[in-house]
């Protein structure tokens, strides 16, 4: 089973990479871009056949090592 862990900075946390991309898009003529936030997506393939157990394992992975819970939120999706 595959699970995707999407990690994004929390609202209110400055995103300098997102600001740089937003500025570059504006410079290249892409009008109307109001904000850009940059995150990461991690896909984990596991031998666990049960979706609930795979989700719990992915949650534990995110909480223990993949996400910085002080400044980041995460969302888990079973693929």
N, C-alpha and C positions, 0 to 999 in steps of 0.2 A: 504494500500500500504506500502511496505517496501522499505526503502532507507538505503544504507550502506555509512557511512562516514569513509574514510580511512585517517588517519592522520600520517604524517611522518615528521621527522626533515628536515629542509631545507638543501640543499647541502652546505657544508662548516661548518655546525654546528657539533661539536664533538658529537659522539654517544658512550659513554663509555660502555653502555650495549651491543651494537653491537660489539665493540672491544672485550669485554669479551667472547661473544659467538664465535666470530671468532677464538680467541685463544683456547678456549675449543675444537672446532671442529678440529683444527689443532692437538692439543694434542691427540685427539681420533683417529687420522689417516685419517681424511677426507682431502686429499690433493687437492689443486687447488682452495680452497675457498679464493677469493681475498678480499672480503669485505662483511660485514653484517651490515644492517641497521635495527633497531627495530622501529616499529610504533604501532599504535593501530587501530582497526577496530570496529566501533560502528554501530549496526543495530537498526534503529528506525522504529517501526510500527506505522503508522498514519492512521486515518480514511479518510484522503484526497484522493479522487478517481482520481484526475487529477495529472499526473506525473510532469508537469511543476510546479504546485503549491507545490507539495511535495518536489521537488528539491529546490525550493526557501526557503521553511521552513527549510529544512535541512541545507542549506547554512547559513541562519540566526542563527541557533543553533550552527553551527561550529564557526562562526565569533564571537558570543557573549559569548560562554561558553566552547565549547568542544576543541577548538584548541587555542594554544598560537601563534597568528599570527606573533609575532616577530621572533620566531624560528621554526615554523611549517607551513607546507603546508597541504591542504586537498583536497580530491577528492570525489565527490558524485556520487554514482551509484544507479539507480532505479532497484530494484530487481523484 
